[in-house]
């Protein structure tokens, strides 16, 4: 079985740039725009099943436009 997860990410809701799914320290997952830095919330997971579900959830948040973007000076 292929362990690689595939995602269907829409363009960034702020700048229309490309988003990327990031897995941090084998416990957190989020989506971030590689152009402007807009990102979803971080979701935690504890095992492979939760990892897939958390990744699916952050991709859905991204695709709905539920992101945060810190502007200069904030």
Backbone bond lengths (Angstrom), bond angles and torsions (degrees), N, CA, C in turn:
res aa  C-N    CA-C-N  psi(-1)  N-CA   C-N-CA  omega(-1)  CA-C   N-CA-C  phi
1 X - - - 1.451 - - 1.522 110.39 -
2 X 1.321 116.83 141.11 1.452 122.34 179.52 1.526 109.28 -79.55
3 X 1.340 117.46 123.84 1.462 122.03 -178.88 1.517 112.99 -85.27
4 X 1.332 117.40 -6.31 1.454 120.96 -178.93 1.523 110.25 -76.24
5 X 1.324 116.30 130.91 1.458 121.59 178.25 1.521 109.29 -91.26
6 X 1.316 116.95 138.09 1.464 122.17 178.82 1.530 108.78 -109.64
7 X 1.340 116.11 142.85 1.450 121.08 -176.92 1.520 110.71 -132.28
8 X 1.313 116.33 144.84 1.455 122.85 176.76 1.527 107.68 -108.92
9 X 1.339 116.22 85.97 1.460 121.62 -176.76 1.521 110.88 -93.15
10 X 1.327 115.08 134.48 1.453 120.34 172.46 1.523 108.60 -81.10
11 X 1.325 116.43 171.54 1.463 121.09 177.81 1.525 109.95 -65.67
12 X 1.326 116.03 158.22 1.458 121.80 178.56 1.524 110.53 -57.31
13 X 1.330 117.94 133.19 1.464 120.07 179.78 1.533 113.62 -68.96
14 X 1.348 118.28 -15.17 1.465 120.90 179.95 1.525 112.63 -94.27
15 X 1.334 116.42 -47.91 1.466 118.73 -171.71 1.528 113.45 -122.19
16 X 1.325 117.17 -2.43 1.469 123.65 -178.00 1.528 112.41 68.07
17 X 1.332 116.57 18.05 1.464 121.70 176.18 1.517 110.92 -78.50
18 X 1.322 115.46 -175.29 1.458 121.89 -179.25 1.517 111.17 -90.09
19 X 1.331 115.45 137.51 1.454 121.47 174.92 1.517 110.40 -97.73
20 X 1.326 115.75 158.27 1.457 121.34 178.72 1.526 108.61 -140.27
21 X 1.322 115.84 139.04 1.465 121.26 177.20 1.525 108.20 -85.87
22 X 1.329 116.38 129.30 1.465 122.32 -179.79 1.526 109.75 -118.20
23 X 1.322 115.60 136.49 1.458 122.81 173.91 1.522 106.63 -112.19
24 X 1.337 116.48 120.45 1.465 122.20 -176.46 1.523 110.99 -108.66
25 X 1.312 116.48 123.29 1.457 122.72 172.51 1.514 115.62 55.03
26 X 1.306 118.44 27.34 1.466 123.04 -179.72 1.528 113.40 56.66
27 X 1.353 116.72 24.74 1.465 119.56 177.46 1.520 113.70 -138.69
28 X 1.326 119.21 -17.87 1.455 122.59 -175.37 1.518 110.67 -129.38
29 X 1.330 116.00 148.99 1.465 121.78 174.55 1.527 108.94 -138.79
30 X 1.332 116.30 144.18 1.457 122.07 176.99 1.520 108.51 -157.96
31 X 1.339 116.78 168.07 1.463 122.30 174.76 1.518 107.42 -115.58
32 X 1.342 115.98 137.23 1.466 121.18 178.99 1.512 109.76 -136.10
33 X 1.323 115.98 143.01 1.460 122.07 175.69 1.524 108.44 -76.11
34 X 1.325 116.65 130.64 1.463 119.33 -179.57 1.529 112.12 -78.51
35 X 1.341 116.73 -9.63 1.462 120.01 179.31 1.525 113.04 -97.49
36 X 1.344 117.84 -51.27 1.475 119.85 -173.40 1.526 113.87 -109.76
37 X 1.331 118.76 -12.20 1.455 121.12 177.86 1.515 115.43 87.85
38 X 1.337 118.18 1.91 1.468 119.39 175.78 1.525 108.09 -59.33
39 X 1.334 116.98 144.39 1.461 118.86 -177.84 1.515 111.70 -149.39
40 X 1.327 113.48 161.30 1.459 121.01 174.30 1.520 108.35 -84.21
41 X 1.303 114.84 176.17 1.457 120.27 170.72 1.533 108.82 -67.34
42 X 1.328 117.02 161.07 1.461 122.24 174.77 1.523 107.63 -87.80
43 X 1.311 117.76 132.78 1.463 121.43 174.18 1.527 109.01 -113.75
44 X 1.319 114.75 138.58 1.457 121.81 -177.17 1.525 110.54 -92.45
45 X 1.341 115.63 148.09 1.462 121.39 173.54 1.523 109.05 -142.70
46 X 1.342 115.43 157.06 1.465 120.68 -177.18 1.514 114.29 -120.17
47 X 1.333 117.54 -14.87 1.463 120.59 -179.99 1.526 108.65 -151.26
48 X 1.328 116.59 178.21 1.459 120.95 -175.49 1.532 112.91 -62.43
49 X 1.312 117.33 -38.12 1.463 120.50 179.48 1.533 110.19 -64.93
50 X 1.329 117.00 -46.72 1.459 121.37 177.95 1.527 111.15 -65.36
51 X 1.332 116.81 -33.53 1.464 121.19 178.50 1.527 110.51 -60.59
52 X 1.327 117.15 -46.22 1.461 121.46 179.42 1.524 110.81 -63.44
53 X 1.328 116.66 -43.41 1.465 120.98 -179.65 1.524 110.96 -65.90
54 X 1.333 117.28 -43.69 1.465 120.90 179.82 1.529 110.61 -64.27
55 X 1.319 116.89 -41.19 1.466 120.36 178.35 1.522 110.29 -63.53
56 X 1.311 116.96 -43.88 1.467 121.24 177.48 1.530 110.24 -59.36
57 X 1.322 117.41 -41.34 1.466 121.72 -178.56 1.528 112.28 -67.30
58 X 1.348 118.71 -42.10 1.466 118.99 179.39 1.526 111.19 -70.06
59 X 1.331 117.12 -33.02 1.468 119.79 175.59 1.527 109.81 -64.33
60 X 1.326 117.25 -41.84 1.471 120.59 176.82 1.527 110.94 -62.34
61 X 1.339 117.92 -42.95 1.461 121.04 177.70 1.530 110.52 -59.70
62 X 1.308 116.21 -45.43 1.467 122.07 178.95 1.519 110.74 -59.54
63 X 1.311 115.95 -49.00 1.460 120.55 -176.75 1.527 112.63 -66.89
64 X 1.342 117.78 -23.93 1.467 121.80 175.58 1.528 111.78 -85.15
65 X 1.335 117.44 -7.76 1.461 121.08 -179.58 1.505 114.14 86.75
66 X 1.326 117.68 16.12 1.469 122.56 -179.38 1.527 109.14 -86.97
67 X 1.330 115.36 77.88 1.459 121.13 -177.23 1.521 110.02 -129.90
68 X 1.321 115.33 162.35 1.449 121.37 174.04 1.521 108.11 -117.78
69 X 1.297 113.98 146.23 1.460 119.04 178.37 1.519 107.52 -141.01
70 X 1.285 115.81 121.24 1.463 120.86 -179.83 1.515 107.77 -90.26
71 X 1.309 115.12 119.53 1.466 121.18 179.29 1.515 109.23 -84.39
72 X 1.285 115.38 158.59 1.459 122.01 177.28 1.531 108.98 -56.84
73 X 1.342 117.15 132.84 1.452 121.52 179.67 1.515 114.97 90.84
74 X 1.327 117.83 -1.77 1.465 119.47 179.01 1.497 110.82 -94.11
